[in-house]
């Protein structure tokens, strides 16, 4: 009798801790390709890095022309004489300076593009990890939910037989306790899924009203392949960092070479013609 009272008290306490689920319309299943596309289009870090890379590429692609030719006119006057002086002058950049400036801009553009690729790989890697976490939780919740429903059904059958067979009382209480334990586990897993959904919605820059995700439908991969997919993404993320570091080094060298020519003027005369008209 004492055992029965103890189990009933445990059941009452556990039952009070269970949250009441609010029915909501079913959500569309989520695919990995779909949320990766959404992340590339909406994640602010990816968009910012891509815009920086595009601006650097545009700056490097701009080919400056020669300075405009200059035309000067002057009047020389003296006692009993006067004449007009016309001068046409064309200047060009000092040899090597413009080439080094362009080499610097191209290296900086390569570094910006590599960093943008690195940011994209980092964000998509996080999206993949959250997606596979959702898929794992969905599978576990589905299996545990089926087992809990079966246990609850068995407990109901055992309860209906308690009146005719007092020996079934202990079996009923044990089944009911196991059903409540499974319900608690389901609530904890649903809470973990909600936390994962919140993180994934932040990566995709979704609004609070659109922060829920339907069942995750992963590609037909077994667990080791999923782990390999994550490792490949992380390893690939290292390559843009190396490319960016090399491009930064090239840019630094070009800038140093440009600074070494600081003694020389930016522009030097290339062509000059003068004509005098006596007047």
C-alpha positions as CSV (number, residue, x, y, z in Angstrom):
1,X,0.0,0.0,0.0
2,X,2.8,2.4,0.9
3,X,4.5,1.6,-2.5
4,X,1.2,2.4,-4.3
5,X,0.9,5.8,-2.5
6,X,4.5,6.7,-3.3
7,X,4.1,5.9,-7.0
8,X,0.9,7.9,-7.1
9,X,2.6,10.9,-5.5
10,X,5.4,10.6,-8.1
11,X,2.9,10.5,-10.9
12,X,1.1,13.6,-9.6
13,X,4.3,15.5,-9.3
14,X,5.5,14.6,-12.7
15,X,2.1,15.3,-14.2
16,X,2.1,18.9,-12.8
17,X,5.5,19.5,-14.5
18,X,4.3,18.7,-18.0
19,X,3.5,21.6,-20.2
20,X,0.2,21.6,-22.1
21,X,0.8,21.6,-25.9
22,X,-1.0,24.1,-28.0
23,X,-2.2,22.8,-31.2
24,X,-0.8,24.5,-34.3
25,X,-1.1,24.0,-38.0
26,X,1.5,21.6,-39.5
27,X,4.6,23.2,-41.1
28,X,6.0,22.4,-44.4
29,X,9.0,20.0,-44.3
30,X,12.5,21.6,-44.4
31,X,15.2,20.5,-46.8
32,X,18.9,21.1,-46.5
33,X,19.2,22.7,-50.0
34,X,16.3,25.1,-49.2
35,X,17.7,26.5,-46.0
36,X,21.3,26.7,-47.4
37,X,19.9,28.8,-50.3
38,X,18.0,30.9,-47.7
39,X,21.2,31.4,-45.7
40,X,23.2,32.5,-48.7
41,X,20.6,35.1,-49.7
42,X,19.6,36.5,-46.3
43,X,22.4,36.0,-43.7
44,X,23.7,39.5,-43.0
45,X,27.3,38.4,-42.5
46,X,27.3,36.6,-45.9
47,X,25.7,39.6,-47.6
48,X,28.1,42.1,-46.0
49,X,31.2,40.1,-47.0
50,X,29.9,39.6,-50.5
51,X,29.2,43.3,-50.9
52,X,32.7,44.1,-49.7
53,X,34.2,41.7,-52.2
54,X,32.1,43.2,-55.0
55,X,33.2,46.7,-54.1
56,X,36.9,45.6,-54.1
57,X,36.5,43.8,-57.4
58,X,34.9,46.9,-58.9
59,X,37.7,49.1,-57.6
60,X,40.3,46.8,-59.0
61,X,38.6,46.6,-62.4
62,X,38.6,50.3,-62.9
63,X,41.4,51.1,-65.3
64,X,42.4,54.8,-65.0
65,X,43.2,56.6,-68.2
66,X,45.9,59.1,-68.8
67,X,45.5,62.6,-67.3
68,X,43.8,65.1,-69.5
69,X,46.2,67.2,-71.7
70,X,46.7,70.7,-70.6
71,X,46.6,73.7,-72.9
72,X,48.1,77.0,-71.8
73,X,48.1,80.4,-73.4
74,X,50.1,83.4,-72.3
75,X,50.9,86.9,-73.5
76,X,54.4,88.2,-73.4
77,X,54.6,92.0,-73.8
78,X,57.5,94.4,-73.7
79,X,58.4,97.9,-74.9
80,X,57.5,98.0,-78.6
81,X,56.7,94.3,-78.9
82,X,54.4,91.5,-77.9
83,X,53.7,87.9,-78.7
84,X,51.4,85.1,-77.7
85,X,52.7,81.8,-76.3
86,X,50.6,78.6,-76.7
87,X,51.7,75.4,-74.9
88,X,50.2,71.9,-75.1
89,X,51.4,69.5,-72.4
90,X,50.7,65.8,-71.8
91,X,51.8,64.0,-68.6
92,X,52.0,60.3,-67.8
93,X,52.3,58.4,-64.5
94,X,55.8,57.7,-63.3
95,X,56.8,54.2,-64.6
96,X,55.8,51.5,-62.2
97,X,53.7,53.5,-59.8
98,X,50.3,52.9,-61.4
99,X,51.1,49.2,-62.1
100,X,51.9,48.7,-58.4
101,X,48.7,50.5,-57.4
102,X,46.7,48.2,-59.6
103,X,48.6,45.1,-58.3
104,X,47.7,46.2,-54.8
105,X,44.0,46.6,-55.7
106,X,43.8,43.2,-57.4
107,X,45.4,41.5,-54.4
108,X,43.0,43.2,-52.1
109,X,40.1,42.1,-54.3
110,X,41.3,38.5,-54.1
111,X,41.6,38.7,-50.3
112,X,38.1,40.2,-50.0
113,X,36.6,37.4,-52.3
114,X,38.4,34.7,-50.2
115,X,37.1,36.2,-47.0
116,X,33.6,36.3,-48.4
117,X,33.9,32.7,-49.3
118,X,35.1,31.8,-45.9
119,X,32.2,33.6,-44.2
120,X,29.8,31.8,-46.5
121,X,31.3,28.4,-45.6
122,X,31.3,29.2,-41.9
123,X,27.6,30.2,-42.0
124,X,26.5,27.2,-44.2
125,X,28.5,24.9,-41.8
126,X,26.5,26.2,-38.9
127,X,23.2,25.8,-40.8
128,X,24.1,22.2,-41.7
129,X,24.9,21.4,-38.0
130,X,21.5,22.9,-36.9
131,X,19.7,21.1,-39.7
132,X,21.1,17.7,-38.8
133,X,20.3,18.4,-35.2
134,X,16.7,19.1,-36.1
135,X,16.6,15.9,-38.1
136,X,18.0,13.8,-35.2
137,X,15.6,15.3,-32.8
138,X,12.6,14.8,-35.1
139,X,13.5,11.1,-35.5
140,X,13.9,10.6,-31.8
141,X,10.7,12.6,-30.9
142,X,8.8,10.5,-33.4
143,X,10.1,7.2,-32.1
144,X,9.7,8.2,-28.5
145,X,6.2,9.6,-29.1
146,X,5.1,6.2,-30.6
147,X,6.6,4.3,-27.7
148,X,4.9,6.7,-25.2
149,X,1.5,6.3,-26.9
150,X,1.9,2.5,-26.8
151,X,2.8,2.6,-23.1
152,X,-0.1,4.9,-22.3
153,X,-2.5,2.5,-24.1
154,X,-1.1,-0.5,-22.2
155,X,-1.5,1.4,-18.9
156,X,-5.2,2.2,-19.9
157,X,-5.8,-1.5,-20.5
158,X,-4.1,-2.5,-17.2
159,X,-6.2,0.1,-15.4
160,X,-9.5,-1.4,-16.8
161,X,-8.5,-4.8,-15.3
162,X,-7.6,-3.5,-11.8
163,X,-11.2,-3.9,-10.6
164,X,-11.2,-7.6,-11.4
165,X,-7.6,-8.4,-10.7
166,X,-6.0,-6.4,-7.8
167,X,-2.6,-7.8,-8.9
168,X,-2.8,-5.5,-12.0
169,X,-2.6,-2.4,-9.8
170,X,1.2,-2.5,-9.5
171,X,1.6,-3.2,-13.2
172,X,-0.7,-0.3,-14.0
173,X,1.3,2.1,-11.8
174,X,4.6,1.0,-13.3
175,X,3.3,1.5,-16.8
176,X,1.8,4.9,-15.9
177,X,5.1,5.9,-14.3
178,X,7.0,4.9,-17.5
179,X,4.5,6.8,-19.6
180,X,5.0,9.9,-17.6
181,X,8.8,9.5,-17.8
182,X,8.6,9.3,-21.6
183,X,6.4,12.4,-21.6
184,X,9.0,14.3,-19.7
185,X,11.7,13.2,-22.1
186,X,9.5,14.3,-25.0
187,X,9.0,17.7,-23.5
188,X,12.8,18.1,-23.0
189,X,13.5,17.1,-26.6
190,X,10.8,19.5,-27.9
191,X,12.5,22.2,-25.9
192,X,15.9,21.3,-27.4
193,X,14.3,21.5,-30.8
194,X,12.9,24.9,-30.1
195,X,16.3,26.2,-29.0
196,X,17.8,24.8,-32.3
197,X,15.1,26.4,-34.3
198,X,15.8,29.8,-32.7
199,X,19.5,29.5,-33.6
200,X,18.7,28.5,-37.1
201,X,16.2,31.3,-37.6
202,X,18.8,33.8,-36.5
203,X,21.3,32.5,-39.1
204,X,18.6,32.9,-41.8
205,X,17.5,36.3,-40.5
206,X,13.9,35.2,-40.1
207,X,11.4,37.2,-38.2
208,X,10.0,36.0,-34.8
209,X,6.7,35.1,-36.5
210,X,8.5,32.9,-39.0
211,X,11.0,31.3,-36.6
212,X,9.5,27.8,-36.6
213,X,10.5,24.9,-38.9
214,X,8.7,21.9,-40.1
215,X,10.1,18.3,-40.0
216,X,13.7,18.2,-41.2
217,X,14.1,16.0,-44.3
218,X,17.9,15.3,-44.7
219,X,19.5,13.8,-47.7
220,X,19.7,10.1,-47.8
221,X,22.9,9.9,-45.8
222,X,23.9,7.7,-42.9
223,X,25.3,9.1,-39.7
224,X,29.0,8.7,-40.7
225,X,28.4,10.5,-44.0
226,X,26.7,13.4,-42.2
227,X,29.8,13.7,-39.9
228,X,32.1,13.6,-42.9
229,X,29.9,16.3,-44.5
230,X,30.5,18.5,-41.5
231,X,34.2,17.9,-41.4
232,X,34.6,18.6,-45.1
233,X,32.8,21.9,-44.6
234,X,35.0,22.9,-41.8
235,X,38.2,21.9,-43.7
236,X,37.0,23.8,-46.8
237,X,36.5,26.8,-44.6
238,X,40.3,26.9,-44.0
239,X,41.2,27.3,-47.6
240,X,39.7,30.8,-48.1
241,X,41.7,31.9,-45.0
242,X,44.9,30.7,-46.6
243,X,44.0,32.4,-49.9
244,X,43.2,35.6,-48.2
245,X,46.5,35.5,-46.2
246,X,48.4,35.0,-49.5
247,X,46.6,37.9,-51.2
248,X,47.2,40.2,-48.2
249,X,50.9,39.4,-48.5
250,X,50.9,40.2,-52.2
251,X,49.1,43.5,-51.5
252,X,51.6,44.4,-48.7
253,X,54.5,43.7,-51.1
254,X,53.0,45.9,-53.8
255,X,52.3,48.7,-51.3
256,X,55.9,48.5,-50.0
257,X,57.3,48.7,-53.6
258,X,55.0,51.6,-54.3
259,X,56.3,53.4,-51.1
260,X,59.8,52.8,-52.2
261,X,59.1,55.1,-55.2
262,X,58.0,57.9,-53.0
263,X,60.9,60.0,-54.1
264,X,59.5,60.1,-57.6
265,X,56.6,62.4,-58.7
266,X,53.3,60.7,-59.5
267,X,53.2,62.3,-63.0
268,X,56.1,63.2,-65.4
269,X,56.0,65.2,-68.6
270,X,55.6,63.1,-71.7
271,X,55.0,65.6,-74.5
272,X,55.2,69.3,-74.7
273,X,54.8,71.7,-77.6
274,X,55.1,75.4,-77.6
275,X,54.2,77.9,-80.4
276,X,54.8,81.6,-80.5
277,X,52.7,84.0,-82.5
278,X,54.3,87.5,-82.8
279,X,51.7,90.2,-82.5
